[in-house]
């Protein structure tokens, strides 16, 4: 983690906004593909329109779903295209099942799902 702190490449995130302890636990318990995602998300390098344009892999920075210009990481998470709602609902169903399988307290599971729906 010291490398990332010292790199000066934390994108729009500030070092104090990152829970380095939680990030370390997430990295330790994750698969290689999830580790790559965690690093890219932390470094604001997710393959958004802005990133793809900067890498010269796209000729524009528009969202492929809603066509809004300037697609960045925040837009990827918050895009209002109707398709996204369906994908989000399916992900929450899978999370609910996972929480139940892993014996999460029902009130805590409900709070997590409700919070994510907001």
N, C-alpha and C positions, 0 to 999 in steps of 0.2 A: 504494500500500500504506500510505502514511503516514495516509491518511484512516481506514482500518480500524483501524490501531494506535491512533489518537487518539480513535476513536469511543466506546470503552468498551463496545461491543456485541459482544464476541467470544463470547457465549454461555458455555458451560461450558468452553471452551478458554481457556487462558492464552496470552498473547502469546509467551512463551518456548517453548511447545509447537508453534508454527507455524514451519516453515522458510520464511521469507519469500523467500529466494532461489529455492527450489524452486517455491513458489507463483507467483512472478513468471514463471518459465520456463513453468510449466503454463498460465498465463493467456496468455502471448505465443503459444504454439503451439496454442491451443484455438479451437474454433468458438464462435460467440456462445452457443449453447445450453449448451455445456460450461462456458463462463465463468460463466453464470448459476448452474449447479449448483455450481461451485467456490465462488462467493461465498456461496451459500445454505448449503453445507456448513460453510464456515468460520464463518459467523455463527450456526450452529445454527438455521437457518430452513427446513430441509427440511420438506416438507408431511407431517409426522408427525401423529399424533392430537393431541398437546399443542399443536402449532402451529396446526392447523386449528381446534381449540376456541378458542384464544386469538384467532384471526382471526374467530371467530363464523361459520365456514363449516360446522362440524359441531356437533352438540349433545352430543358425547362425545369422549373422548380414547383410545378403544379401537383396537387393531390390527384392520384389516379382515380379516386372514387368521386370526389365532389368538384374537381377541377379548380379549386381555390389556389391562388398563387402563394408562393412562399411557404410551402409545406415544411414544417419543422417537427421536432420530436413532440412538442406539445400538441400540434395539430394531429399527428398520428394517433395520439391518445384521446383527443377530444373531437375528432371529425364528426360532423352531424349528418353525414350521408345515411339514408335509411338502412342500407346494408350493414352498416357498422352496429346498429342497434341489435340486429339479429345475431351477429357474431358475438357481441357482448353478452346477450341473454344466454346463448349456448355456453359460453365460458363460465358464467355464473352458475348455471346448472351443474356443470362438471365440478366446479369448486364446491358447491353444496354437497354433492355426492362424496367428494374427497374428504371434506370436513366431517361428514357422518362416518365414513369408513375409519377415519383416524380418531374417532371418539371425542371430537371437539364438543365442549359443553354447548347444549342447544341455544342458550341465551347468547353465548359468545358468537356462535356460528351465525345466528340471526343478525346480530349487530354488525358483523363483518360484511355479510351480504347486503344489508340495508345501507351501510356506509358506502359500499362500492356502487350501489344503484344511484346514490345521490350524485 
